[in-house]
């Protein structure tokens, strides 16, 4: 056995042991949740949900692996979890404690070979960020380019499989407590997206896809992948500098620059969707930064969702149905979305949420994204929808709904933080004015082919 193999085995065993310990913590916490929810539902024993949610956050907090990423996603999907748990899970940080230099050297050697360090002019020993699947190190290329190297933790494939089983347990427990939302499609969608995120060669294709789609938008900057220094588990790209959104908000009170940032973020997410049927599925605060001129640096292309062209048609149809109070068109739109034989009662409930999401696009005036002062985008509406869904026996949302809704809620929350006041009606209608499903389908196929991606929808 070579020394490299021995080192990798030692590291792998250490990671596996750590994962077993964290699964024990999470399973214990979830078992406690199951017992408490069962007691509350069947025995009338009230539980301190806030305390137990805090315990669950402690069990999940600081963990490396996809379970942390899933928890962050669930915290933004209305009614996927009780509000007390959302409040706690939404505080989970993407910046988990980073792995040390010995770990990094072993991983880099495994990806680029023994002389990996000779392929860089410099390579920072300290990670600039550590997240759920890997950590990022800044470096400089031999030709003096500033680089960012995203290095995946070892054995993440088995970690994803194990964490998805944990997620299934969480969902099954919640459905026993509350049947308003069937979680099967949510689990299927998150499973597929997480598995895609493991393959950094796939992410490079996604990055090239977005670089092509947004090439004419100077207000949006994307990194460039460095293929010679990348593998399936190491993604090296050019480094783009900017400041985090919350720092930007604290340092900029000028409403004009805030509005500019909001409009640029709207373009970065919705130009790809309405013109190519593709969306960046993770508007997490760490996945973009702000340039000094109000431009957007868009990063992390592991979670990209490709939609059927007729789904995009359905999104626009639903807008027009709400605008014109056209009930038949609304039925057609929801069927295009993937809701099977929607009843009148279900459509009435779904329209409560749709009216909330589309409302800023229906008024031809400058306005905030949401006039509510609750501080949580969509929470009051989501609670109302939740109660109505329980009355009609619940719903199983289609898979496409998951990341589309996540993008809308995530961006809406950012627009609220910015305090942006924009004519959302004009921006949206300018974007979809010449929409044609056949044209979108052609553009989508050409863009995917150019990026080397298969159209799997």
N, C-alpha and C positions, 0 to 999 in steps of 0.2 A: 504493500500500500504506500502510495507517495505521500509526502508531507502535505501537499495541497489537498488531497483527498481526506487525509486525517483531520486537517483544520476544518474542512467543510462539514465533515461528519460531526465533529465536536460542536460547531456552531449550530448545525441543524438540530442535534439532540437538545442543545440548550434552548433553542426556539420552541421545539415541540414541548419540552418540559414546561416552559413558560406559558404556552398556550393551554396545556392541560390544567394548569393552576387557574388561569383566568376563566376557562370554561366552568371550572368548579365554582368559582365565585359567581359567574353569571347564572349558572343553572340553579344555584342556591337562591339567588335573588329572585329569579323567575318562579322557582317553586314556591317561595314565600308569597309572591304576587298571586299565583294561582290559588293558594289556600285562602288568602285574604279576600280575593274577589269572589270565590265560591262562598265563603262565609257571609259576605255582604249580600250576595244575590239570593242564596237559599236559606240562610239562617237569620237574616236581618241584622247581622253584626256589622256595625259601621267601622270602617278602617280609616286610619290616618293616611290618606293617599299621599299627601305632601311629604310625609316622613318616609314612606316606602319608596316614593319616586326619588327622593334624595339618596336613599340607600342604593337604588338601582343605578343612579348616575355615578355613585362612588364605585360600584362594581365595574361599570363600563369605562369610567374616566381614565385617561392616560393609556388605554389599551392600544396596541398596534393591531391592525387587521381590519377587515371590511365591516365587522359588526359596528365599529364606531361610525363609519361612513353611513351605514344603513340607518343608525340611530339619528344622525343629523338629517337624513332625507325624510325619515318618518316625522320628524318634528315640524316639517313644513307642509305635510300632506294633511289637509283638514280631516279630522275625525279618524285618522288611522290609529290614534292612541288617545286615552283620556287626557284632558287638558293639564292636569297636574304633572303628568309624565312628560308631556310636550314641553312644559316650562323648564323642567330639569334637563331633558335631553338636548334642548336647543342650546344649552350652555357648553356642551361637549366641544372641546377645542380640537381643530385639525392639527395644531402644533403639539403633538405628543413628544415626550422626551426622546431625543435622537440617540442613535447607537454610536458607540465610540469609534475611535480611529482604527483600532485593530480589526474591528468588524468591517469597517469601510474598505480597508486594504484587502481583506480576504474576498469581499464581494467584488471589488473592482478587478482583482486578479482573475476571479472566476469568469468575468465577462469579457475582459480585454487581454488576458494573458499576463505572464510574469512581468513583462516590461511595460505594463499599462501606464506607469507614471511618466515614462519617456515620451508619451504621446500628448502630454500637456506641458505648457510652459510653467504653469502653476496650478495647484489644486488645493482648495481650502480643506483643512482637516476638520473644521467644525461645520456641521450642517447648518444651512441658512434656514431650513424649515424641515420638520418631520411630520408626516401625516399617516394615514391609515395603512397604505400599502407600501410606502417607501419614504425616502428622505432626499432632499435636494442639497447639492454642494455646488458652490460657485467655483469656477475654474477659468483659466485663460488658455487659448489654443496656441499652437506653435507659431501661427501667423497673427497672433495678438488680438484675436476676437474674444470678447467677454462671453463666457459660457455658463449655462446652468445644467447640471447633471442630475437627473432623477434616477436614483438607484433603488430598485425594488428589494424588499426584505426576502430572505430565502424561504422556499416552501410555501409561498402565498397561495398556490393552487389548492393545496389541502386545507389551508386556513379558510379560504373562501367557501369550500364545500362544507366545512364544519360550521362556519358562521351562518351559512344559509339554513342549515338544520336548526340552529338556535333561533333564527328569525322565524322559521315556520312554527316553532314552539310558541314564540311570543304571539304570533298572529292567531294561532289556534286558541290560546288562552283568552285573548281579547274577544274573539268571536263568541266564546262561551259566555262571556260577560255581556257582550253587546253585539247584536247581529245587524246593526244598521248598514255596515259596510262589509261585503264579502271580500276577503283579502287575497284570494287565490291569484287573480290577475296581477295584483300588486307584487306578490312574491315572484311570479314568473318573470315579470318585467325587470325587477331589481336583480334577479338571478342572472339573466342574460347580460344586462349592462355591466354588472360586477365582473363577470367572467371575461368580457371584452376588455375591461380595464387592466387585466393582468398582462395582456399582450402589448408591449410597447411598440412593436413593429406595426400593429394595427393603429395605435395612437398616432404614429408618424403619418400614416395615410390620412387619418382624420385631420391632422394639422395641415397637411398639404391641401386637403379638400377645402378647409376654411381659408387658407391663404389664397386659393384661387377664387373662391366665392366673394371674398371681401377685398380683392386686390385693388379695386377702384375707390376704396374708402380710406383716404389719408388719415381720417380721424380715428381709425382703428388699427392698432399695431399688433402683429402676431410674431411669435418667435419662428426662427428657421431651424429645422432639424439638421443635425450634423450626422449623416448616415455612417461615416467611417468610424465614429466614436459611439455608435449606438448598437444595441442588441435587443433581443426580445425582453430583457429584464433591465436594461440600462438605456435611458433616453437622454441624449446630449443635444442641447439646442442653444441657440444664441440667447443671451440674457437681455431682457428688456427692463428698463428701470422705470419705476413710478412709485406712488405712495398708496397705501391701503385706503379703502373707501372711508372708513370711520375717521382716520387721521385727516383725510381731505375735508370731510364735513366739519371737523373741529377747527380747522385752520382757514376755512373759506365761508364767509357769511354772504358773499356776493351772490344774489339769486340768479344773475345771468350766467355765471360760470357753473352754478349748480344745475340750472336748466340745460345747459350745453352737455354736461355729463349725462344727465338723464336721457336726452335725445340720442346721444351716441351709444348708450347702452341699449336703448330700444332698437336702434339699427343693428347693433352687433348680434342681438338675439333674433330679431324678427325679419330682417332681410333674408337670411338663409332659410327661414321657415316659409315665408310667403312666396319666395321666388324659386326655392329649390326643395321644399318639403323636408328640411333638415333643421334640427335644433340642438343647441348646446344644452345638455340636460342637467347641468350642475351650476346654478348661479351662486355657489358658495362664495363668501366674501374673499377667500384666499385665491380664487380662480381668475381674478382680474385686478388691475391696479389703474391708477389715474395719472395721466400725464399732466405736466404743468399747464398745458394749453387747454385742458378739459377733454383731451382725447382719451381713448380707452386702450389699455393693454390687455388683450384677451389671452388666457393661458389655460393649460390643462384640458386636453381634448380626449380624455379617456372615455367620457360619457357623452356620446353623440347619438342622437335618435333620428333614424330615417323614417319618414311617414309615407303612407300611401297618398298619392296625389288626391284621391277623392276624399281622404280625411281632411286635407287642407281646404278643399272645397266645402266640406261640412262646417269647418270653423268659420268660414266667411258666410256661408248660408245661415248659420245660427245668428251671426251678427245682424244680417238683413232681416231675419225673422223677428228678432227682438225690436229692431228699429221700426219695422212696418206692422208689428203685431200680427204676423202671419203664422198661425198655428200649424198649418199643413207643412210649411217650409221648415218649421222647428222640428217636426217629426222626421222629415227627410234628413235634416242635419244630424240629429242624434243617431239615426240609423247609420249614417256615414261614419260617425264616430265609433260605432261598434256596439252600441246599446241594442240588444236584441228585443224586437217587438215591444218598444216602450209604450206603456199604458199612459192614459191621460193623466192619471194621478202622479206617475213617475215624472212625466214631462213637467208638470206644474212644480214639482219639488226641484228638479234640475234647473228649471228656469230661475228659481230664487238665486242659486249660485251663479248662473250665467249672467243674470242681470247685474249682479255685483261686479263680476269680472269685466263685462263689456261696458258698464256704465260710463267710464271716462271716455270711451270711444264713440258714445252716442250723442254727446253734447258738443256742438260746434262753438266752443269757447275755451279760453284759458282757465285751467282749474287744477287743483291738486289731484293726485291719483285717487285719493280717498279722503273726504272731509272729516272722517271720524277721528276723534281724539283718543281712541282706546289704546293706541300704540302698537296694536297687533293687527297686521293687515288681514282682513277677512274673518277674524275670529268670531265676531258677533253673528255674521251671516252663516258661518260654518256651523255654529251651534244650533241655529234655527233649522238649517238643512238637515242636520243630524236628527233632531227631534221628529221632523216630518218623515224622514226615511224610516225611522222605527215604526211609525204609525202605519206605513204601507207595506211593511215586511222586509225592508232593506233593498239593497241593490248591489250588483256586481259590476263595478266600473270596468270598461275595457282597458286593455294594457296601455293603449296609446294615451289614455287620460293621465297616467301617472306622471310622466316627465313633462307633458304639456302643462299640466296643472302646477307642477313644481316650478316651472319656469315663470309662469304668471304670478304665482304667490311670492316667489323669491325676488323677482324684479319689482313687484309692487311694494314689497317691504323696503327695498333699497330706495325707490322713488319717494316713499314716505319719509325715510331718514334724511334724504336730500332736501325735503320740503319743496320739491320741484313743482312749478306751476306752468303747465304746457298745454297747448291745444292738441290733445291726444287724438281728437277726431281728425284733424288735418293730417297729422303724421301717418295715422293708420290708413286713411282713405287714399292718400297719395301712394302708399305702398301697394294697395290692392286694386287700385283703379283699373288697371289693365290686366287683371288676373285672368288666366286661362289655364284650365287644368291640363290640356294637352301640351301647351308650351312648357308648363312646369315639369311635366313628366319627361319631356325631351331634355330640358336643362339639367334635371336631376340625373338622368342616365349618363349624359356627357360628363358631368362633374365627377360622378362616382367612378366612371371608367378612367378618366384622366388621373384620378388619385389612386387608382389601383384597388378600388373597393368594389365588392360584389353587392348588387342590389338584392337584398334578401327579403324584402317585404312582399 
